[in-house]
Amino acid sequence: MRAVLSKVTGGPETLVVEDIPSPEAKPGHAVISVKAVGVNFPDVLMIED
């Protein structure tokens, strides 16, 4: 699965898209497929520290 990762402090230009292993559900848990997400301005401020 593809994931957007924040590996270093900085603005949105520091975010990277990588393929990571798909999670597996543990007993009593579920994995939910997400088709789209949004990134808001406060989300960007959290990685700029």
mmCIF file as Biopython writes it, N, C-alpha, C and O atoms, coordinates in Angstrom:
data_model
#
loop_
_atom_site.group_PDB
_atom_site.id
_atom_site.type_symbol
_atom_site.label_atom_id
_atom_site.label_alt_id
_atom_site.label_comp_id
_atom_site.label_asym_id
_atom_site.label_entity_id
_atom_site.label_seq_id
_atom_site.pdbx_PDB_ins_code
_atom_site.Cartn_x
_atom_site.Cartn_y
_atom_site.Cartn_z
_atom_site.occupancy
_atom_site.B_iso_or_equiv
_atom_site.auth_seq_id
_atom_site.auth_asym_id
_atom_site.pdbx_PDB_model_num
ATOM 1   N N  . MET A ? 1  ? 0.845   -1.171  0.000  1.0 0.0 1  A 1 
ATOM 2   C CA . MET A ? 1  ? 0.000   0.000   0.000  1.0 0.0 1  A 1 
ATOM 3   C C  . MET A ? 1  ? 0.888   1.229   0.000  1.0 0.0 1  A 1 
ATOM 4   O O  . MET A ? 1  ? 2.032   1.181   0.450  1.0 0.0 1  A 1 
ATOM 5   N N  . ARG A ? 2  ? 0.356   2.328   -0.505 1.0 0.0 2  A 1 
ATOM 6   C CA . ARG A ? 2  ? 1.123   3.573   -0.531 1.0 0.0 2  A 1 
ATOM 7   C C  . ARG A ? 2  ? 0.798   4.388   0.710  1.0 0.0 2  A 1 
ATOM 8   O O  . ARG A ? 2  ? -0.335  4.386   1.191  1.0 0.0 2  A 1 
ATOM 9   N N  . ALA A ? 3  ? 1.807   5.084   1.223  1.0 0.0 3  A 1 
ATOM 10  C CA . ALA A ? 3  ? 1.625   5.922   2.405  1.0 0.0 3  A 1 
ATOM 11  C C  . ALA A ? 3  ? 2.426   7.205   2.223  1.0 0.0 3  A 1 
ATOM 12  O O  . ALA A ? 3  ? 3.498   7.196   1.618  1.0 0.0 3  A 1 
ATOM 13  N N  . VAL A ? 4  ? 1.901   8.302   2.748  1.0 0.0 4  A 1 
ATOM 14  C CA . VAL A ? 4  ? 2.630   9.567   2.774  1.0 0.0 4  A 1 
ATOM 15  C C  . VAL A ? 4  ? 3.283   9.650   4.141  1.0 0.0 4  A 1 
ATOM 16  O O  . VAL A ? 4  ? 2.606   9.606   5.168  1.0 0.0 4  A 1 
ATOM 17  N N  . LEU A ? 5  ? 4.615   9.770   4.145  1.0 0.0 5  A 1 
ATOM 18  C CA . LEU A ? 5  ? 5.375   9.751   5.391  1.0 0.0 5  A 1 
ATOM 19  C C  . LEU A ? 5  ? 6.082   11.076  5.622  1.0 0.0 5  A 1 
ATOM 20  O O  . LEU A ? 5  ? 6.545   11.725  4.684  1.0 0.0 5  A 1 
ATOM 21  N N  . SER A ? 6  ? 6.157   11.463  6.885  1.0 0.0 6  A 1 
ATOM 22  C CA . SER A ? 6  ? 6.927   12.629  7.306  1.0 0.0 6  A 1 
ATOM 23  C C  . SER A ? 6  ? 8.141   12.099  8.052  1.0 0.0 6  A 1 
ATOM 24  O O  . SER A ? 6  ? 8.039   11.703  9.213  1.0 0.0 6  A 1 
ATOM 25  N N  . LYS A ? 7  ? 9.294   12.091  7.380  1.0 0.0 7  A 1 
ATOM 26  C CA . LYS A ? 7  ? 10.507  11.526  7.977  1.0 0.0 7  A 1 
ATOM 27  C C  . LYS A ? 7  ? 11.425  12.590  8.575  1.0 0.0 7  A 1 
ATOM 28  O O  . LYS A ? 7  ? 12.266  12.285  9.420  1.0 0.0 7  A 1 
ATOM 29  N N  . VAL A ? 8  ? 11.262  13.836  8.135  1.0 0.0 8  A 1 
ATOM 30  C CA . VAL A ? 8  ? 12.074  14.940  8.649  1.0 0.0 8  A 1 
ATOM 31  C C  . VAL A ? 8  ? 11.165  16.130  8.924  1.0 0.0 8  A 1 
ATOM 32  O O  . VAL A ? 8  ? 10.078  16.238  8.356  1.0 0.0 8  A 1 
ATOM 33  N N  . THR A ? 9  ? 11.614  17.015  9.791  1.0 0.0 9  A 1 
ATOM 34  C CA . THR A ? 9  ? 10.863  18.230  10.088 1.0 0.0 9  A 1 
ATOM 35  C C  . THR A ? 9  ? 10.930  19.164  8.890  1.0 0.0 9  A 1 
ATOM 36  O O  . THR A ? 9  ? 11.989  19.323  8.281  1.0 0.0 9  A 1 
ATOM 37  N N  . GLY A ? 10 ? 9.815   19.777  8.552  1.0 0.0 10 A 1 
ATOM 38  C CA . GLY A ? 10 ? 9.787   20.719  7.439  1.0 0.0 10 A 1 
ATOM 39  C C  . GLY A ? 10 ? 8.382   20.891  6.915  1.0 0.0 10 A 1 
ATOM 40  O O  . GLY A ? 10 ? 7.422   20.396  7.506  1.0 0.0 10 A 1 
ATOM 41  N N  . GLY A ? 11 ? 8.266   21.585  5.818  1.0 0.0 11 A 1 
ATOM 42  C CA . GLY A ? 11 ? 6.966   21.843  5.208  1.0 0.0 11 A 1 
ATOM 43  C C  . GLY A ? 11 ? 6.484   20.662  4.390  1.0 0.0 11 A 1 
ATOM 44  O O  . GLY A ? 11 ? 7.072   19.582  4.435  1.0 0.0 11 A 1 
ATOM 45  N N  . PRO A ? 12 ? 5.408   20.873  3.640  1.0 0.0 12 A 1 
ATOM 46  C CA . PRO A ? 12 ? 4.829   19.786  2.856  1.0 0.0 12 A 1 
ATOM 47  C C  . PRO A ? 12 ? 5.787   19.215  1.808  1.0 0.0 12 A 1 
ATOM 48  O O  . PRO A ? 12 ? 5.614   18.081  1.360  1.0 0.0 12 A 1 
ATOM 49  N N  . GLU A ? 13 ? 6.791   19.992  1.419  1.0 0.0 13 A 1 
ATOM 50  C CA . GLU A ? 13 ? 7.753   19.499  0.428  1.0 0.0 13 A 1 
ATOM 51  C C  . GLU A ? 13 ? 8.622   18.365  0.973  1.0 0.0 13 A 1 
ATOM 52  O O  . GLU A ? 13 ? 9.278   17.666  0.201  1.0 0.0 13 A 1 
ATOM 53  N N  . THR A ? 14 ? 8.633   18.176  2.297  1.0 0.0 14 A 1 
ATOM 54  C CA . THR A ? 14 ? 9.438   17.104  2.893  1.0 0.0 14 A 1 
ATOM 55  C C  . THR A ? 14 ? 8.685   15.779  2.973  1.0 0.0 14 A 1 
ATOM 56  O O  . THR A ? 14 ? 9.278   14.753  3.306  1.0 0.0 14 A 1 
ATOM 57  N N  . LEU A ? 15 ? 7.390   15.788  2.673  1.0 0.0 15 A 1 
ATOM 58  C CA . LEU A ? 15 ? 6.613   14.551  2.712  1.0 0.0 15 A 1 
ATOM 59  C C  . LEU A ? 15 ? 7.020   13.652  1.551  1.0 0.0 15 A 1 
ATOM 60  O O  . LEU A ? 15 ? 7.292   14.134  0.452  1.0 0.0 15 A 1 
ATOM 61  N N  . VAL A ? 16 ? 7.061   12.342  1.799  1.0 0.0 16 A 1 
ATOM 62  C CA . VAL A ? 16 ? 7.426   11.383  0.759  1.0 0.0 16 A 1 
ATOM 63  C C  . VAL A ? 16 ? 6.350   10.305  0.661  1.0 0.0 16 A 1 
ATOM 64  O O  . VAL A ? 16 ? 5.741   9.923   1.661  1.0 0.0 16 A 1 
ATOM 65  N N  . VAL A ? 17 ? 6.129   9.827   -0.551 1.0 0.0 17 A 1 
ATOM 66  C CA . VAL A ? 17 ? 5.186   8.733   -0.784 1.0 0.0 17 A 1 
ATOM 67  C C  . VAL A ? 17 ? 6.007   7.458   -0.946 1.0 0.0 17 A 1 
ATOM 68  O O  . VAL A ? 17 ? 6.918   7.396   -1.771 1.0 0.0 17 A 1 
ATOM 69  N N  . GLU A ? 18 ? 5.675   6.444   -0.151 1.0 0.0 18 A 1 
ATOM 70  C CA . GLU A ? 18 ? 6.398   5.174   -0.207 1.0 0.0 18 A 1 
ATOM 71  C C  . GLU A ? 18 ? 5.419   4.017   -0.170 1.0 0.0 18 A 1 
ATOM 72  O O  . GLU A ? 18 ? 4.297   4.144   0.320  1.0 0.0 18 A 1 
ATOM 73  N N  . ASP A ? 19 ? 5.862   2.888   -0.696 1.0 0.0 19 A 1 
ATOM 74  C CA . ASP A ? 19 ? 5.103   1.648   -0.555 1.0 0.0 19 A 1 
ATOM 75  C C  . ASP A ? 19 ? 5.506   1.006   0.762  1.0 0.0 19 A 1 
ATOM 76  O O  . ASP A ? 19 ? 6.694   0.836   1.038  1.0 0.0 19 A 1 
ATOM 77  N N  . ILE A ? 20 ? 4.524   0.649   1.572  1.0 0.0 20 A 1 
ATOM 78  C CA . ILE A ? 20 ? 4.775   -0.016  2.846  1.0 0.0 20 A 1 
ATOM 79  C C  . ILE A ? 20 ? 3.921   -1.281  2.909  1.0 0.0 20 A 1 
ATOM 80  O O  . ILE A ? 20 ? 2.934   -1.396  2.182  1.0 0.0 20 A 1 
ATOM 81  N N  . PRO A ? 21 ? 4.291   -2.231  3.772  1.0 0.0 21 A 1 
ATOM 82  C CA . PRO A ? 21 ? 3.480   -3.447  3.887  1.0 0.0 21 A 1 
ATOM 83  C C  . PRO A ? 21 ? 2.065   -3.124  4.368  1.0 0.0 21 A 1 
ATOM 84  O O  . PRO A ? 21 ? 1.871   -2.261  5.224  1.0 0.0 21 A 1 
ATOM 85  N N  . SER A ? 22 ? 1.090   -3.822  3.813  1.0 0.0 22 A 1 
ATOM 86  C CA . SER A ? 22 ? -0.296  -3.643  4.256  1.0 0.0 22 A 1 
ATOM 87  C C  . SER A ? 22 ? -0.451  -4.199  5.663  1.0 0.0 22 A 1 
ATOM 88  O O  . SER A ? 22 ? 0.094   -5.258  5.974  1.0 0.0 22 A 1 
ATOM 89  N N  . PRO A ? 23 ? -1.191  -3.495  6.519  1.0 0.0 23 A 1 
ATOM 90  C CA . PRO A ? 23 ? -1.383  -3.993  7.885  1.0 0.0 23 A 1 
ATOM 91  C C  . PRO A ? 23 ? -2.262  -5.236  7.897  1.0 0.0 23 A 1 
ATOM 92  O O  . PRO A ? 23 ? -3.101  -5.425  7.016  1.0 0.0 23 A 1 
ATOM 93  N N  . GLU A ? 24 ? -2.063  -6.072  8.894  1.0 0.0 24 A 1 
ATOM 94  C CA . GLU A ? 24 ? -2.897  -7.254  9.074  1.0 0.0 24 A 1 
ATOM 95  C C  . GLU A ? 24 ? -3.656  -7.103  10.380 1.0 0.0 24 A 1 
ATOM 96  O O  . GLU A ? 24 ? -3.102  -6.665  11.388 1.0 0.0 24 A 1 
ATOM 97  N N  . ALA A ? 25 ? -4.925  -7.469  10.351 1.0 0.0 25 A 1 
ATOM 98  C CA . ALA A ? 25 ? -5.776  -7.333  11.539 1.0 0.0 25 A 1 
ATOM 99  C C  . ALA A ? 25 ? -5.392  -8.370  12.589 1.0 0.0 25 A 1 
ATOM 100 O O  . ALA A ? 25 ? -5.189  -9.544  12.279 1.0 0.0 25 A 1 
ATOM 101 N N  . LYS A ? 26 ? -5.298  -7.921  13.824 1.0 0.0 26 A 1 
ATOM 102 C CA . LYS A ? 26 ? -5.085  -8.820  14.956 1.0 0.0 26 A 1 
ATOM 103 C C  . LYS A ? 26 ? -6.446  -9.344  15.393 1.0 0.0 26 A 1 
ATOM 104 O O  . LYS A ? 26 ? -7.470  -8.766  15.029 1.0 0.0 26 A 1 
ATOM 105 N N  . PRO A ? 27 ? -6.480  -10.412 16.155 1.0 0.0 27 A 1 
ATOM 106 C CA . PRO A ? 27 ? -7.776  -10.926 16.622 1.0 0.0 27 A 1 
ATOM 107 C C  . PRO A ? 27 ? -8.578  -9.835  17.339 1.0 0.0 27 A 1 
ATOM 108 O O  . PRO A ? 27 ? -8.052  -9.147  18.214 1.0 0.0 27 A 1 
ATOM 109 N N  . GLY A ? 28 ? -9.837  -9.683  16.968 1.0 0.0 28 A 1 
ATOM 110 C CA . GLY A ? 28 ? -10.702 -8.683  17.582 1.0 0.0 28 A 1 
ATOM 111 C C  . GLY A ? 28 ? -10.582 -7.299  16.968 1.0 0.0 28 A 1 
ATOM 112 O O  . GLY A ? 28 ? -11.242 -6.366  17.425 1.0 0.0 28 A 1 
ATOM 113 N N  . HIS A ? 29 ? -9.747  -7.146  15.932 1.0 0.0 29 A 1 
ATOM 114 C CA . HIS A ? 29 ? -9.561  -5.863  15.265 1.0 0.0 29 A 1 
ATOM 115 C C  . HIS A ? 29 ? -9.951  -5.986  13.802 1.0 0.0 29 A 1 
ATOM 116 O O  . HIS A ? 29 ? -10.176 -7.091  13.307 1.0 0.0 29 A 1 
ATOM 117 N N  . ALA A ? 30 ? -10.031 -4.855  13.105 1.0 0.0 30 A 1 
ATOM 118 C CA . ALA A ? 30 ? -10.375 -4.849  11.683 1.0 0.0 30 A 1 
ATOM 119 C C  . ALA A ? 30 ? -9.449  -3.898  10.940 1.0 0.0 30 A 1 
ATOM 120 O O  . ALA A ? 30 ? -8.977  -2.912  11.505 1.0 0.0 30 A 1 
ATOM 121 N N  . VAL A ? 31 ? -9.194  -4.194  9.688  1.0 0.0 31 A 1 
ATOM 122 C CA . VAL A ? 31 ? -8.456  -3.293  8.805  1.0 0.0 31 A 1 
ATOM 123 C C  . VAL A ? 31 ? -9.478  -2.662  7.866  1.0 0.0 31 A 1 
ATOM 124 O O  . VAL A ? 31 ? -10.270 -3.366  7.240  1.0 0.0 31 A 1 
ATOM 125 N N  . ILE A ? 32 ? -9.459  -1.338  7.771  1.0 0.0 32 A 1 
ATOM 126 C CA . ILE A ? 32 ? -10.419 -0.602  6.947  1.0 0.0 32 A 1 
ATOM 127 C C  . ILE A ? 32 ? -9.676  0.002   5.758  1.0 0.0 32 A 1 
ATOM 128 O O  . ILE A ? 32 ? -8.644  0.652   5.927  1.0 0.0 32 A 1 
ATOM 129 N N  . SER A ? 33 ? -10.201 -0.216  4.569  1.0 0.0 33 A 1 
ATOM 130 C CA . SER A ? 33 ? -9.599  0.319   3.355  1.0 0.0 33 A 1 
ATOM 131 C C  . SER A ? 33 ? -9.973  1.797   3.212  1.0 0.0 33 A 1 
ATOM 132 O O  . SER A ? 33 ? -11.150 2.154   3.277  1.0 0.0 33 A 1 
ATOM 133 N N  . VAL A ? 34 ? -8.971  2.646   3.018  1.0 0.0 34 A 1 
ATOM 134 C CA . VAL A ? 34 ? -9.193  4.084   2.844  1.0 0.0 34 A 1 
ATOM 135 C C  . VAL A ? 34 ? -8.872  4.424   1.393  1.0 0.0 34 A 1 
ATOM 136 O O  . VAL A ? 34 ? -7.779  4.125   0.911  1.0 0.0 34 A 1 
ATOM 137 N N  . LYS A ? 35 ? -9.811  5.041   0.702  1.0 0.0 35 A 1 
ATOM 138 C CA . LYS A ? 35 ? -9.631  5.378   -0.715 1.0 0.0 35 A 1 
ATOM 139 C C  . LYS A ? 35 ? -9.071  6.780   -0.925 1.0 0.0 35 A 1 
ATOM 140 O O  . LYS A ? 35 ? -8.394  7.021   -1.925 1.0 0.0 35 A 1 
ATOM 141 N N  . ALA A ? 36 ? -9.335  7.712   -0.008 1.0 0.0 36 A 1 
ATOM 142 C CA . ALA A ? 36 ? -8.859  9.083   -0.151 1.0 0.0 36 A 1 
ATOM 143 C C  . ALA A ? 36 ? -8.799  9.737   1.224  1.0 0.0 36 A 1 
ATOM 144 O O  . ALA A ? 36 ? -9.559  9.382   2.125  1.0 0.0 36 A 1 
ATOM 145 N N  . VAL A ? 37 ? -7.894  10.690  1.375  1.0 0.0 37 A 1 
ATOM 146 C CA . VAL A ? 37 ? -7.777  11.449  2.622  1.0 0.0 37 A 1 
ATOM 147 C C  . VAL A ? 37 ? -7.550  12.917  2.270  1.0 0.0 37 A 1 
ATOM 148 O O  . VAL A ? 37 ? -7.234  13.250  1.128  1.0 0.0 37 A 1 
ATOM 149 N N  . GLY A ? 38 ? -7.713  13.774  3.246  1.0 0.0 38 A 1 
ATOM 150 C CA . GLY A ? 38 ? -7.443  15.188  3.057  1.0 0.0 38 A 1 
ATOM 151 C C  . GLY A ? 38 ? -6.370  15.651  4.027  1.0 0.0 38 A 1 
ATOM 152 O O  . GLY A ? 38 ? -6.247  15.123  5.132  1.0 0.0 38 A 1 
ATOM 153 N N  . VAL A ? 39 ? -5.592  16.646  3.605  1.0 0.0 39 A 1 
ATOM 154 C CA . VAL A ? 39 ? -4.587  17.255  4.472  1.0 0.0 39 A 1 
ATOM 155 C C  . VAL A ? 39 ? -4.970  18.719  4.621  1.0 0.0 39 A 1 
ATOM 156 O O  . VAL A ? 39 ? -5.071  19.442  3.631  1.0 0.0 39 A 1 
ATOM 157 N N  . ASN A ? 40 ? -5.179  19.150  5.845  1.0 0.0 40 A 1 
ATOM 158 C CA . ASN A ? 40 ? -5.574  20.525  6.128  1.0 0.0 40 A 1 
ATOM 159 C C  . ASN A ? 40 ? -4.368  21.335  6.583  1.0 0.0 40 A 1 
ATOM 160 O O  . ASN A ? 40 ? -3.341  20.770  6.959  1.0 0.0 40 A 1 
ATOM 161 N N  . PHE A ? 41 ? -4.492  22.654  6.551  1.0 0.0 41 A 1 
ATOM 162 C CA . PHE A ? 41 ? -3.391  23.532  6.948  1.0 0.0 41 A 1 
ATOM 163 C C  . PHE A ? 41 ? -2.856  23.204  8.340  1.0 0.0 41 A 1 
ATOM 164 O O  . PHE A ? 41 ? -1.637  23.161  8.503  1.0 0.0 41 A 1 
ATOM 165 N N  . PRO A ? 42 ? -3.695  22.970  9.357  1.0 0.0 42 A 1 
ATOM 166 C CA . PRO A ? 42 ? -3.147  22.615  10.677 1.0 0.0 42 A 1 
ATOM 167 C C  . PRO A ? 42 ? -2.320  21.324  10.649 1.0 0.0 42 A 1 
ATOM 168 O O  . PRO A ? 42 ? -1.379  21.180  11.431 1.0 0.0 42 A 1 
ATOM 169 N N  . ASP A ? 43 ? -2.660  20.388  9.759  1.0 0.0 43 A 1 
ATOM 170 C CA . ASP A ? 43 ? -1.859  19.171  9.625  1.0 0.0 43 A 1 
ATOM 171 C C  . ASP A ? 43 ? -0.442  19.513  9.173  1.0 0.0 43 A 1 
ATOM 172 O O  . ASP A ? 43 ? 0.527   18.936  9.666  1.0 0.0 43 A 1 
ATOM 173 N N  . VAL A ? 44 ? -0.324  20.451  8.237  1.0 0.0 44 A 1 
ATOM 174 C CA . VAL A ? 44 ? 0.987   20.866  7.741  1.0 0.0 44 A 1 
ATOM 175 C C  . VAL A ? 44 ? 1.777   21.554  8.846  1.0 0.0 44 A 1 
ATOM 176 O O  . VAL A ? 44 ? 2.986   21.347  8.952  1.0 0.0 44 A 1 
ATOM 177 N N  . LEU A ? 45 ? 1.126   22.362  9.664  1.0 0.0 45 A 1 
ATOM 178 C CA . LEU A ? 45 ? 1.821   23.049  10.754 1.0 0.0 45 A 1 
ATOM 179 C C  . LEU A ? 45 ? 2.427   22.059  11.742 1.0 0.0 45 A 1 
ATOM 180 O O  . LEU A ? 45 ? 3.469   22.338  12.336 1.0 0.0 45 A 1 
ATOM 181 N N  . MET A ? 46 ? 1.793   20.916  11.921 1.0 0.0 46 A 1 
ATOM 182 C CA . MET A ? 46 ? 2.289   19.925  12.878 1.0 0.0 46 A 1 
ATOM 183 C C  . MET A ? 46 ? 3.629   19.337  12.446 1.0 0.0 46 A 1 
ATOM 184 O O  . MET A ? 46 ? 4.414   18.939  13.307 1.0 0.0 46 A 1 
ATOM 185 N N  . ILE A ? 47 ? 3.924   19.266  11.143 1.0 0.0 47 A 1 
ATOM 186 C CA . ILE A ? 47 ? 5.192   18.692  10.699 1.0 0.0 47 A 1 
ATOM 187 C C  . ILE A ? 47 ? 6.277   19.746  10.519 1.0 0.0 47 A 1 
ATOM 188 O O  . ILE A ? 47 ? 7.445   19.394  10.350 1.0 0.0 47 A 1 
ATOM 189 N N  . GLU A ? 48 ? 5.923   21.041  10.551 1.0 0.0 48 A 1 
ATOM 190 C CA . GLU A ? 48 ? 6.900   22.104  10.319 1.0 0.0 48 A 1 
ATOM 191 C C  . GLU A ? 48 ? 7.727   22.453  11.544 1.0 0.0 48 A 1 
ATOM 192 O O  . GLU A ? 48 ? 8.773   23.088  11.412 1.0 0.0 48 A 1 
ATOM 193 N N  . ASP A ? 49 ? 7.294   22.063  12.711 1.0 0.0 49 A 1 
ATOM 194 C CA . ASP A ? 49 ? 7.939   22.422  13.978 1.0 0.0 49 A 1 
ATOM 195 C C  . ASP A ? 49 ? 9.300   22.925  13.772 1.0 0.0 49 A 1 
ATOM 196 O O  . ASP A ? 49 ? 9.983   23.272  14.735 1.0 0.0 49 A 1 
#
